[in-house]
Amino acid sequence: MFAQRYTALVLATIALAPAARAAEPAAAPDSALVRVRIVEARRTPVASEVVLTGDIQAQAQVNVSFRTNGKVAERRVEVGDHVEPDQVLAVLEPLTQRANLDNAKAAVASAEALLTQAKMAFERQKQLLAGGYTTRPSYDNAEQELRTTQAAVDSAKAALGTAQEQFSYTELRAGISGIVTSRSVEVGQVVQSGQTVLVLAQDGPRDAVFNVYESLTARPPGDKTITVTLQTNPSISVNGTVREISPTVDASSGTVRVKIGLEQTPPAMGLGAVVIGHGRFAPHDAVILPWSALYRYGGRPAVWVYDPGKRTVSVRAVEIDKYGPDVIALKGGIEPGERIVIAGIQFLRPGQEVAANLVESNP
């Protein structure tokens, strides 16, 4: 009886073994995996020309202000007007200055009248002394009075000059020729001495000003000459050289302001005209990938990297060197030889196993 039961148990175990093996999970076939296309990262020379958009600005801008306090009575120019050195741009109400000027004129007239009397008295004493009809002390007193009144006249004239100068300060003149680019006062407004009233773009040399990514300023252009063309009419162009690079980076845009001094500005390139700059930079190597490889992870540019040993993918942040019409150039984050996913990234998650198809070369 025992032998029969043992034999039955062995037969049952043998019969169930294939079913148990069938219940074990098997590796997923490639047909069940997300299929992606990958390329092997290689360093490729990046095009040496950079195209930037900027505008025309004056090399020198002047803040124009009154040299005395007062209330604005007239403003004779508007933004965009061209002004000459001696042109009156604005006028203050000259109540105090006119009163001071009138008082100074009256003081000069009074001092000159006293001087005339002193001269006559001195001449009389001089003649009397020669004839022996006056004393030496009387003559000396007349001479002293003449000198005192002469000094008073000189002082009054100096005060008059100051009053005239202060009165002239009620009329605002730039002293240069240029174009009004902004104004900050209105008629009736009280201004202080030195307060900016107008800003002028001085006539003369012009700059083409561009906001450039900081990475470009780290690589000086191989050719120091920058070609600047008018956006609305590319046939109008002029050459220039880098005149100034801002030492600070704009926190909001991450760019640096670069000023290109123009050799001879064409008349069509007026202030504010939009221009295109063409810079020829020394070639450098970078990893080139199609736009389809670009991913955003944690608010930063990233790509998916394929591990051929594990057949899995992971996301990695990268540094962009430049953007092209169809491709991107990476300056950091990827090493040559690594495999990068260029198609199918929308279906991926970190650590996911995929079926990869290697493409021969970078785009």
KOLDO-587021 format. One line per field, with one value per residue (C-alpha): residue in one letter; x, y, z. Coordinates in pm, whole numbers, padded with zeros to 5 digits. Layout:
<sites>
aa	A:...
x	X:...
y	Y:...
z	Z:...
</sites>
This chain:
<sites>
aa	M:F:A:Q:R:Y:T:A:L:V:L:A:T:I:A:L:A:P:A:A:R:A:A:E:P:A:A:A:P:D:S:A:L:V:R:V:R:I:V:E:A:R:R:T:P:V:A:S:E:V:V:L:T:G:D:I:Q:A:Q:A:Q:V:N:V:S:F:R:T:N:G:K:V:A:E:R:R:V:E:V:G:D:H:V:E:P:D:Q:V:L:A:V:L:E:P:L:T:Q:R:A:N:L:D:N:A:K:A:A:V:A:S:A:E:A:L:L:T:Q:A:K:M:A:F:E:R:Q:K:Q:L:L:A:G:G:Y:T:T:R:P:S:Y:D:N:A:E:Q:E:L:R:T:T:Q:A:A:V:D:S:A:K:A:A:L:G:T:A:Q:E:Q:F:S:Y:T:E:L:R:A:G:I:S:G:I:V:T:S:R:S:V:E:V:G:Q:V:V:Q:S:G:Q:T:V:L:V:L:A:Q:D:G:P:R:D:A:V:F:N:V:Y:E:S:L:T:A:R:P:P:G:D:K:T:I:T:V:T:L:Q:T:N:P:S:I:S:V:N:G:T:V:R:E:I:S:P:T:V:D:A:S:S:G:T:V:R:V:K:I:G:L:E:Q:T:P:P:A:M:G:L:G:A:V:V:I:G:H:G:R:F:A:P:H:D:A:V:I:L:P:W:S:A:L:Y:R:Y:G:G:R:P:A:V:W:V:Y:D:P:G:K:R:T:V:S:V:R:A:V:E:I:D:K:Y:G:P:D:V:I:A:L:K:G:G:I:E:P:G:E:R:I:V:I:A:G:I:Q:F:L:R:P:G:Q:E:V:A:A:N:L:V:E:S:N:P
x	00000:00279:00466:00159:00106:00474:00462:00149:00309:00619:00408:00201:00515:00655:00327:00308:00671:00611:00312:00524:00794:00534:00411:00759:00798:01008:01221:01015:01088:01213:00872:00729:00989:00978:01183:01421:01687:02028:02351:02705:02819:03112:03281:03226:03359:03096:03033:03247:02995:02753:02455:02318:02044:02097:02036:02222:02312:02527:02873:02823:02504:02482:02250:02150:02046:01994:02270:02028:01699:01366:01027:01013:00845:00910:01025:01116:01218:01067:01211:01358:01445:01794:01949:02250:02507:02368:02000:01775:01612:01411:01362:01305:01094:01374:01201:01478:01758:01610:01571:01931:02042:01851:01998:02347:02302:02178:02475:02715:02544:02561:02926:03019:02843:03042:03358:03289:03253:03569:03765:03647:03733:04076:04154:04047:04270:04554:04531:04494:04798:05005:04908:04958:04593:04527:04699:04869:04630:04330:04497:04571:04211:04083:04323:04214:03848:03919:04080:03795:03526:03722:03734:03361:03298:03512:03323:02985:03084:03196:02860:02688:02882:02772:02410:02426:02573:02301:02039:02186:02146:01768:01807:01910:02165:02333:02663:02671:02475:02272:01931:01698:01641:01441:01301:01203:01037:00718:00626:00544:00766:01020:01369:01689:02034:02193:01864:01853:01606:01697:01920:02099:02263:02565:02636:02938:03043:02778:02775:02591:02488:02418:02319:02549:02545:02834:02978:03050:03250:03476:03590:03721:03638:03913:03846:03826:03605:03229:02999:02680:02385:02052:01772:01523:01780:02069:02244:02334:02628:02928:03226:03306:03523:03450:03476:03336:03222:03014:03188:02854:02599:02231:02065:01732:01864:02210:02362:02646:02617:02873:02927:03067:03222:03123:03375:03134:02767:02541:02264:02002:02137:01978:01945:01740:01766:01761:02080:02226:02583:02792:03087:03346:03464:03746:03606:03566:03444:03106:02863:02597:02250:01914:01645:01452:01712:01652:01455:01376:01446:01431:01398:01725:01812:01877:01913:01846:02162:02147:02346:02424:02520:02193:01985:01835:01812:01880:01824:02120:02140:02356:02501:02396:02665:02437:02106:02080:01779:01772:02041:02185:02552:02645:02945:02912:02734:02807:03135:03237:03133:02816:02489:02218:01848:01734:01386:01123:01209:00841:00784:01085:01134:01464:01589:01352:01468:01438:01504:01762:01845:02188:02202:02530:02636:02532:02310
y	00000:00243:00169:00247:00585:00684:00597:00809:01108:01092:01076:01376:01580:01502:01596:01935:02038:02174:02372:02528:02625:02780:02996:03149:03506:03513:03799:04030:03990:04294:04327:04422:04698:05060:05094:05390:05513:05604:05756:05742:06083:06224:06562:06759:07103:07371:07639:07944:08216:08357:08576:08822:09084:09427:09796:10120:10346:10656:10603:10907:11001:11325:11400:11767:11957:12311:12464:12642:12570:12689:12621:12510:12778:12636:12312:12378:12032:11684:11333:11273:11638:11723:12013:12241:12344:12697:12611:12689:12362:12473:12784:12839:13117:13369:13564:13537:13554:13864:14039:13960:14086:14413:14467:14399:14649:14912:14845:14898:15224:15350:15253:15419:15742:15746:15676:15976:16198:16056:16121:16484:16535:16385:16601:16912:16821:16748:17095:17265:17083:17194:17560:17524:17580:17247:17019:16693:16495:16627:16516:16172:16134:16213:15962:15695:15766:15726:15387:15273:15369:15209:14882:14913:14946:14639:14442:14553:14456:14113:14069:14177:13916:13649:13764:13760:13410:13290:13447:13268:12938:12976:12890:12530:12472:12139:12271:11982:11874:11558:11391:11404:11045:11109:11384:11373:11710:11891:12261:12381:12126:12251:12116:12118:12207:11902:11713:11541:11714:11568:11292:11353:11104:11302:11334:11136:10769:10503:10156:09841:09697:09325:09109:08808:08480:08467:08153:08349:08617:08345:08262:08576:08589:08473:08773:09099:09254:09225:09281:09468:09478:09660:09414:09582:09614:09363:09534:09818:09702:09835:09682:09737:09612:09518:09840:09742:09425:09469:09322:09201:08943:09036:08819:08793:08693:08553:08774:09023:09357:09399:09727:09719:10047:10116:10260:10477:10459:10466:10728:10452:10314:10574:10553:10250:10081:09700:09544:09196:09121:08847:08733:08483:08284:08032:07679:07449:07094:07005:06712:06765:06614:06659:06865:06540:06439:06748:06694:06920:06785:06986:07308:07242:07104:06729:06417:06046:05830:05460:05198:04913:04675:04708:04808:05088:05465:05753:06127:06367:06748:06905:07246:07396:07563:07686:07616:07550:07520:07138:07050:07153:07169:07055:07193:06980:06687:06421:06241:06099:05735:05756:05647:05914:05855:06063:05915:05782:05997:06077:05719:05694:05695:05667:05307:05177:04886:04962:04807:05032:05071:05229:05489:05505:05863:06194:06413
z	00000:00095:-00226:-00433:-00259:-00304:-00672:-00718:-00540:-00761:-01074:-00958:-00889:-01232:-01391:-01213:-01280:-01636:-01511:-01233:-01479:-01705:-01413:-01357:-01509:-01824:-01960:-02177:-02547:-02742:-02900:-02557:-02490:-02592:-02908:-02931:-03172:-03035:-03163:-03034:-02913:-03109:-03104:-03424:-03528:-03466:-03728:-03654:-03750:-03494:-03591:-03334:-03331:-03175:-03228:-03301:-03009:-02965:-02821:-02596:-02414:-02217:-01925:-01955:-01641:-01514:-01305:-01074:-00897:-01032:-01185:-01549:-01760:-02110:-02270:-02631:-02755:-02768:-02786:-03131:-03198:-03316:-03122:-03170:-02906:-02842:-02882:-02582:-02478:-02174:-01959:-01586:-01437:-01360:-01080:-00822:-01078:-01245:-00909:-00822:-01162:-01124:-00777:-00909:-01192:-00945:-00719:-01009:-01106:-00747:-00710:-01038:-00930:-00607:-00807:-01030:-00724:-00570:-00891:-00901:-00533:-00582:-00887:-00692:-00397:-00636:-00793:-00454:-00318:-00615:-00543:-00169:-00090:00090:00335:00264:00487:00289:-00033:00116:00231:-00120:-00271:-00023:-00098:-00469:-00416:-00192:-00439:-00725:-00528:-00462:-00835:-00908:-00643:-00777:-01131:-01009:-00836:-01157:-01353:-01105:-01128:-01509:-01501:-01264:-01489:-01791:-01602:-01631:-02000:-02063:-02338:-02408:-02538:-02789:-03093:-03074:-03063:-02763:-02650:-02331:-02110:-01745:-01665:-01752:-01763:-01412:-01242:-00987:-01053:-00855:-00975:-01139:-01185:-01525:-01756:-02097:-02230:-02559:-02792:-02900:-03271:-03382:-03365:-03323:-03165:-03259:-02922:-02874:-02577:-02607:-02413:-02169:-02332:-02652:-02470:-02329:-02685:-02860:-03230:-03461:-03685:-03489:-03758:-03706:-04004:-03915:-04157:-04141:-04070:-04304:-04584:-04565:-04856:-04615:-04405:-04218:-04039:-03674:-03390:-03029:-02828:-02490:-02309:-01996:-01687:-01545:-01659:-01677:-01412:-01595:-01939:-01863:-02133:-02152:-02332:-02609:-02796:-03149:-03260:-03621:-03865:-04067:-03984:-04293:-04272:-04279:-03951:-03728:-03352:-03252:-03593:-03564:-03701:-03749:-03641:-03802:-03588:-03706:-03406:-03394:-03462:-03162:-03104:-02953:-02942:-03210:-03159:-03331:-03160:-03099:-02838:-02622:-02301:-02006:-01659:-01338:-01536:-01724:-02070:-02061:-02277:-02228:-02203:-02297:-02099:-02345:-02061:-01869:-02172:-01960:-01996:-01757:-01787:-01763:-01757:-02029:-02115:-02448:-02656:-02934:-03102:-03474:-03706:-03679:-03426:-03090:-02989:-02638:-02454:-02142:-01979:-02241:-02313:-02653:-02692:-02484:-02645:-02666:-02739:-03035:-03095:-02854:-02549:-02485:-02361:-02125:-01751:-01555:-01527:-01795:-02013:-02382:-02721:-02887:-03253:-03309:-03585:-03773:-03696:-03550:-03769
</sites>
